[in-house]
Amino acid sequence: MSRFLDEKYASLEAYVPGEQPQDRKYIKLNTNESPYPPSPEVIASVNDSDIADLRLYSDPECRILRQKLADRYDVGYDNIYLSNGSDDILNFAFMAYCSDGKKVAFADITYGFYKVFADLYHSDANIIPLEDDFSINVDNYCGINSTVVIANPNAPTGLTLPVSAIEKILKSNPNNVVVVDEAYVDFGAESCLPLLNKYDNLLIVRTYSKSRALAGARLGFAIASKEIIDDLNRIKFSTNPYNVNRLTLKVGAAAIDSDDYFMNNCQRIAKTREKTTNELVALGFDVIPSKANFIFAKAPEMSGQDLYSKLKEKGILIRHFNKDRISDYIRITIGSETEMEAFITAIKEIMVGN
């Protein structure tokens, strides 16, 4: 680091994204992207006129897309917030509700950015261990007088909490925001949207990166009470009012107009997930039940690092986390049926060789 960096940032451990090597063509099962392209309507939505209009700023209110999302999820216009990916929303939520010694609670094994944001904003972080089976003990989050952040489904495990469990947390922390990160909810989990009218402290965070095949467009949205949306907008308009670009707003709207296409793809991915899970179990793997677009699995008699390395040698990328409790596991994004067949073939070859 440079001598110019403020010392309060010197100890930050930055989030490490999934690798994007350029040395060869890989089957990428490491970053939870969609194996399927955006809808034809999305691809056709950007034309030469839109490119020419890049000379103009985007609409900072994101009005057209906000209304489409409000209609899609049957909420008010004032209940929708848009930003440059869901990470941006999480960033603002930590800034708004957890900075300068304020309390925040999240799991020890979950999305890695929560810890990064907690450190960045000097939060008083209560990092709560998952149970031995990687499940969340809801009682650990009840009545703790703290902002709570829960990924549901969780990452990297893929496990979910029922809405009733989330409601218990909301009800017991009425004076604190409960952030429910639903990045993977479209792959078979239960959304907390039905709780929105009952709890003004609920902040639901969603992304276009997974179920709507637009990871490269960088688009996320939040659904919450008007009070919370106003908080997020206050920070947005104090930092970067134009944080969603014109082309992303255009393709985001087209994606909602062709929502059936994307939801059908989610069902295809879930079906492939179950098939892959069954094949891995038959090979002796320990596989955590998943409601996301990935699975979390442990090989028999092989470390996660070794399996990651052997798969990479065969041109297949998966994600390995060299952390306590999960170092023997790998996270496998669900690709196309063809990609997953190649993955299982590679696993069988590795198992025989081992």
C-alpha positions as CSV (number, residue, x, y, z in Angstrom):
1,M,0.0,0.0,0.0
2,S,1.1,3.6,-0.5
3,R,2.2,6.0,2.1
4,F,-0.7,8.2,1.2
5,L,-3.5,5.7,2.3
6,D,-5.4,6.8,5.4
7,E,-4.3,4.6,8.3
8,K,-7.8,3.6,9.1
9,Y,-8.0,1.7,5.8
10,A,-4.5,0.1,6.1
11,S,-5.7,-3.1,7.7
12,L,-8.6,-3.7,5.4
13,E,-8.8,-7.2,3.9
14,A,-10.5,-6.7,0.5
15,Y,-13.1,-8.9,-1.0
16,V,-11.6,-11.4,-3.4
17,P,-13.7,-12.0,-6.5
18,G,-13.8,-15.3,-8.3
19,E,-10.9,-15.6,-10.6
20,Q,-11.2,-14.6,-14.3
21,P,-8.1,-16.2,-15.9
22,Q,-7.3,-15.4,-19.6
23,D,-4.7,-18.1,-20.3
24,R,-7.2,-20.6,-21.9
25,K,-10.8,-21.2,-22.4
26,Y,-12.4,-22.6,-19.2
27,I,-15.8,-23.9,-18.3
28,K,-16.6,-21.2,-15.7
29,L,-18.4,-22.7,-12.7
30,N,-16.8,-20.3,-10.2
31,T,-18.7,-17.0,-10.2
32,N,-22.4,-17.9,-10.1
33,E,-23.1,-16.3,-13.4
34,S,-26.0,-17.5,-15.6
35,P,-25.1,-20.2,-18.2
36,Y,-27.8,-18.7,-20.5
37,P,-27.8,-15.4,-22.4
38,P,-30.2,-12.6,-21.7
39,S,-33.6,-12.7,-23.4
40,P,-33.9,-11.8,-27.1
41,E,-35.9,-8.7,-26.0
42,V,-33.0,-7.6,-23.8
43,I,-30.5,-8.1,-26.6
44,A,-32.7,-6.1,-29.1
45,S,-33.4,-3.3,-26.6
46,V,-30.2,-1.4,-27.2
47,N,-29.9,0.3,-30.6
48,D,-27.8,2.8,-32.3
49,S,-29.8,5.7,-30.9
50,D,-29.2,4.4,-27.4
51,I,-25.4,4.3,-28.1
52,A,-25.6,7.9,-29.4
53,D,-27.4,9.0,-26.3
54,L,-24.6,7.9,-24.1
55,R,-23.5,11.6,-24.4
56,L,-26.4,12.3,-22.0
57,Y,-26.6,11.5,-18.3
58,S,-28.8,8.7,-17.2
59,D,-32.0,9.4,-15.3
60,P,-30.9,9.6,-11.6
61,E,-34.4,8.7,-10.4
62,C,-34.4,5.6,-12.7
63,R,-38.2,6.2,-13.0
64,I,-39.1,3.9,-15.8
65,L,-37.4,0.9,-14.4
66,R,-38.5,1.7,-10.8
67,Q,-42.1,1.6,-11.9
68,K,-41.7,-1.6,-13.8
69,L,-40.1,-3.3,-10.7
70,A,-42.8,-1.9,-8.5
71,D,-45.5,-3.4,-10.8
72,R,-43.6,-6.7,-11.0
73,Y,-43.4,-7.1,-7.3
74,D,-46.7,-5.5,-6.4
75,V,-45.2,-2.7,-4.3
76,G,-45.2,1.1,-4.5
77,Y,-42.9,3.2,-6.6
78,D,-41.4,4.6,-3.4
79,N,-40.6,1.1,-2.2
80,I,-38.0,0.5,-4.9
81,Y,-34.4,1.6,-5.0
82,L,-31.9,1.0,-7.9
83,S,-28.1,0.9,-7.8
84,N,-25.0,-0.3,-9.5
85,G,-25.3,-3.9,-8.5
86,S,-26.5,-5.3,-5.2
87,D,-23.0,-4.8,-3.7
88,D,-23.5,-1.1,-4.0
89,I,-26.8,-1.4,-2.0
90,L,-25.1,-3.4,0.7
91,N,-22.3,-0.9,0.8
92,F,-24.8,1.9,1.4
93,A,-26.8,-0.1,4.0
94,F,-23.6,-0.7,6.0
95,M,-22.8,3.0,5.7
96,A,-26.2,4.1,6.7
97,Y,-26.9,1.7,9.6
98,C,-23.7,0.1,10.8
99,S,-20.9,2.7,10.7
100,D,-18.7,4.2,13.5
101,G,-19.2,1.5,16.1
102,K,-22.9,0.7,15.5
103,K,-23.7,-3.0,15.9
104,V,-24.2,-5.4,13.0
105,A,-24.7,-9.2,13.1
106,F,-24.1,-11.7,10.3
107,A,-22.9,-15.3,10.0
108,D,-19.3,-16.5,10.0
109,I,-19.8,-18.4,6.8
110,T,-21.7,-16.2,4.4
111,Y,-21.1,-13.6,1.6
112,G,-17.6,-12.3,2.1
113,F,-18.5,-8.7,1.5
114,Y,-20.3,-8.3,4.8
115,K,-17.1,-8.6,6.7
116,V,-15.4,-6.2,4.3
117,F,-18.1,-3.6,4.7
118,A,-18.1,-4.0,8.5
119,D,-14.4,-3.3,8.6
120,L,-14.6,-0.5,6.1
121,Y,-17.2,1.4,8.2
122,H,-15.8,0.4,11.6
123,S,-18.9,-1.5,12.6
124,D,-19.2,-3.3,15.9
125,A,-19.5,-6.7,14.1
126,N,-21.1,-9.7,15.9
127,I,-20.0,-12.6,13.6
128,I,-22.2,-15.5,14.6
129,P,-21.0,-19.1,13.9
130,L,-23.3,-21.3,11.8
131,E,-24.4,-24.6,13.4
132,D,-22.4,-27.7,12.6
133,D,-24.7,-28.5,9.7
134,F,-24.1,-24.9,8.4
135,S,-27.7,-23.8,9.3
136,I,-28.5,-20.5,10.9
137,N,-29.8,-20.6,14.5
138,V,-32.5,-18.0,14.3
139,D,-32.5,-17.4,18.1
140,N,-28.9,-16.0,17.8
141,Y,-30.3,-13.1,15.9
142,C,-33.4,-12.4,18.0
143,G,-33.6,-9.4,20.3
144,I,-29.9,-8.4,19.8
145,N,-30.6,-4.7,19.3
146,S,-28.5,-4.7,16.1
147,T,-28.6,-4.4,12.4
148,V,-28.9,-7.9,11.0
149,V,-27.7,-9.1,7.6
150,I,-28.7,-12.5,6.3
151,A,-28.2,-14.0,2.9
152,N,-31.2,-16.1,2.0
153,P,-30.3,-18.4,0.4
154,N,-27.0,-18.2,2.1
155,A,-23.7,-18.2,0.2
156,P,-21.7,-20.3,-0.2
157,T,-23.9,-23.0,1.4
158,G,-27.1,-22.5,-0.6
159,L,-29.2,-23.2,2.6
160,T,-32.3,-21.2,3.3
161,L,-34.4,-19.9,6.2
162,P,-38.2,-20.0,6.0
163,V,-40.0,-16.6,5.9
164,S,-41.4,-17.4,9.4
165,A,-37.8,-17.4,10.8
166,I,-37.0,-14.1,9.1
167,E,-40.2,-12.7,10.6
168,K,-39.1,-13.8,14.1
169,I,-35.9,-11.8,13.7
170,L,-37.7,-8.8,12.3
171,K,-40.2,-8.8,15.1
172,S,-37.6,-9.1,17.8
173,N,-35.4,-6.2,16.5
174,P,-38.1,-3.5,15.8
175,N,-35.6,-0.6,16.1
176,N,-33.0,-2.0,13.8
177,V,-32.8,-2.7,10.1
178,V,-32.8,-6.4,9.0
179,V,-31.2,-6.8,5.6
180,V,-32.2,-9.9,3.7
181,D,-29.9,-10.5,0.7
182,E,-32.0,-12.4,-1.8
183,A,-29.5,-12.6,-4.6
184,Y,-30.3,-16.2,-5.2
185,V,-34.0,-16.4,-4.2
186,D,-35.3,-17.0,-7.8
187,F,-33.8,-20.5,-7.9
188,G,-36.3,-22.0,-5.5
189,A,-36.2,-20.1,-2.2
190,E,-39.0,-18.3,-0.4
191,S,-38.9,-14.5,-0.6
192,C,-39.6,-12.2,2.3
193,L,-41.7,-9.9,0.2
194,P,-44.9,-10.8,2.0
195,L,-43.5,-9.3,5.2
196,L,-42.9,-5.9,3.7
197,N,-46.3,-4.5,4.6
198,K,-45.9,-5.7,8.2
199,Y,-42.3,-4.6,9.0
200,D,-40.9,-1.2,8.2
201,N,-37.4,-2.4,9.2
202,L,-37.1,-4.9,6.4
203,L,-34.6,-4.2,3.6
204,I,-34.7,-6.8,0.8
205,V,-31.7,-6.7,-1.6
206,R,-31.9,-8.3,-5.1
207,T,-29.6,-8.4,-8.1
208,Y,-29.9,-8.9,-11.9
209,S,-26.6,-10.7,-11.9
210,K,-27.8,-14.2,-11.2
211,S,-31.4,-15.0,-12.3
212,R,-31.5,-12.3,-15.0
213,A,-28.2,-13.1,-16.7
214,L,-26.9,-9.5,-16.5
215,A,-23.9,-9.7,-14.2
216,G,-21.9,-7.5,-16.6
217,A,-24.6,-4.8,-16.6
218,R,-24.2,-4.2,-12.9
219,L,-27.7,-3.7,-11.7
220,G,-29.2,-4.3,-8.3
221,F,-32.4,-3.2,-6.6
222,A,-33.8,-3.0,-3.1
223,I,-37.4,-3.3,-1.9
224,A,-38.2,-1.7,1.5
225,S,-40.3,0.8,3.3
226,K,-40.3,4.4,1.9
227,E,-38.3,5.4,5.0
228,I,-35.5,3.0,4.2
229,I,-35.6,3.8,0.5
230,D,-35.3,7.5,1.3
231,D,-32.2,6.7,3.4
232,L,-30.5,4.9,0.5
233,N,-31.4,7.7,-1.9
234,R,-30.0,10.3,0.5
235,I,-26.6,8.5,0.4
236,K,-26.8,7.9,-3.4
237,F,-27.5,11.6,-4.1
238,S,-24.7,12.5,-1.8
239,T,-22.1,10.3,-3.6
240,N,-23.0,9.5,-7.2
241,P,-26.6,10.3,-8.4
242,Y,-25.9,8.7,-11.9
243,N,-24.7,5.3,-10.6
244,V,-26.9,3.3,-13.0
245,N,-26.0,4.0,-16.6
246,R,-28.4,4.5,-19.5
247,L,-27.8,1.2,-21.2
248,T,-28.2,-0.7,-18.0
249,L,-31.5,1.0,-17.3
250,K,-32.7,0.1,-20.8
251,V,-31.8,-3.6,-20.6
252,G,-33.1,-3.8,-17.0
253,A,-36.5,-2.6,-18.2
254,A,-36.4,-5.1,-21.1
255,A,-35.6,-7.9,-18.7
256,I,-38.7,-7.2,-16.7
257,D,-40.8,-7.1,-19.8
258,S,-39.5,-10.6,-20.7
259,D,-39.5,-11.9,-17.1
260,D,-41.0,-15.3,-18.1
261,Y,-37.9,-16.1,-20.1
262,F,-35.7,-15.6,-17.1
263,M,-37.9,-17.4,-14.6
264,N,-38.0,-20.4,-17.0
265,N,-34.2,-20.4,-17.1
266,C,-34.2,-20.4,-13.3
267,Q,-36.3,-23.5,-13.3
268,R,-33.9,-25.1,-15.9
269,I,-30.9,-24.3,-13.7
270,A,-32.7,-25.7,-10.6
271,K,-33.4,-28.9,-12.5
272,T,-29.8,-29.2,-13.5
273,R,-28.7,-28.5,-9.9
274,E,-30.8,-31.4,-8.6
275,K,-29.4,-33.7,-11.3
276,T,-25.8,-32.7,-10.5
277,T,-26.4,-33.1,-6.8
278,N,-27.7,-36.6,-7.3
279,E,-24.7,-37.5,-9.4
280,L,-22.2,-36.2,-6.8
281,V,-24.0,-38.0,-4.0
282,A,-23.7,-41.2,-6.0
283,L,-20.0,-40.6,-6.2
284,G,-19.7,-40.3,-2.4
285,F,-19.8,-36.5,-2.1
286,D,-21.3,-34.7,0.9
287,V,-23.6,-32.1,-0.8
288,I,-25.4,-29.4,1.1
289,P,-29.0,-29.0,0.0
290,S,-29.2,-25.9,-2.1
291,K,-31.9,-23.5,-3.3
292,A,-29.4,-21.3,-5.2
293,N,-27.7,-21.5,-8.6
294,F,-24.7,-23.3,-7.0
295,I,-24.0,-26.3,-4.8
296,F,-21.6,-26.7,-1.9
297,A,-19.9,-30.1,-1.8
298,K,-17.1,-32.1,-0.2
299,A,-15.3,-34.9,-2.0
300,P,-14.6,-38.2,-0.3
301,E,-10.9,-38.4,0.7
302,M,-9.8,-35.3,-1.1
303,S,-9.2,-31.8,0.0
304,G,-11.1,-28.9,-1.5
305,Q,-7.8,-27.4,-2.6
306,D,-6.7,-30.5,-4.4
307,L,-10.0,-31.0,-6.2
308,Y,-10.0,-27.3,-7.2
309,S,-6.5,-27.7,-8.6
310,K,-7.2,-30.9,-10.5
311,L,-10.4,-29.5,-12.0
312,K,-8.6,-26.3,-13.1
313,E,-6.0,-28.5,-14.9
314,K,-8.9,-30.0,-16.8
315,G,-10.2,-26.5,-17.8
316,I,-13.0,-26.3,-15.3
317,L,-13.1,-23.5,-12.7
318,I,-14.9,-23.9,-9.4
319,R,-14.6,-21.8,-6.2
320,H,-12.6,-22.9,-3.2
321,F,-12.5,-21.0,0.0
322,N,-9.4,-21.6,2.1
323,K,-11.2,-20.8,5.4
324,D,-11.7,-22.7,8.6
325,R,-14.6,-25.1,8.6
326,I,-15.1,-25.1,4.8
327,S,-11.7,-25.6,3.4
328,D,-12.6,-29.2,2.3
329,Y,-15.6,-27.9,0.4
330,I,-16.0,-26.5,-3.1
331,R,-18.7,-24.3,-4.5
332,I,-19.9,-25.2,-8.0
333,T,-22.0,-22.8,-10.1
334,I,-24.6,-24.6,-12.1
335,G,-23.8,-24.3,-15.7
336,S,-25.6,-25.5,-18.8
337,E,-26.5,-29.2,-19.0
338,T,-23.5,-29.8,-21.3
339,E,-21.1,-28.0,-19.0
340,M,-22.3,-30.0,-16.0
341,E,-21.9,-33.2,-17.9
342,A,-18.3,-32.2,-18.6
343,F,-17.9,-31.4,-14.9
344,I,-19.2,-34.8,-13.8
345,T,-17.0,-36.6,-16.3
346,A,-13.9,-34.7,-15.0
347,I,-14.9,-35.5,-11.4
348,K,-15.1,-39.2,-12.3
349,E,-11.7,-39.1,-14.0
350,I,-10.2,-37.4,-11.0
351,M,-11.7,-39.9,-8.5
352,V,-10.3,-42.8,-10.5
353,G,-6.9,-41.2,-10.7
354,N,-7.0,-40.5,-6.9
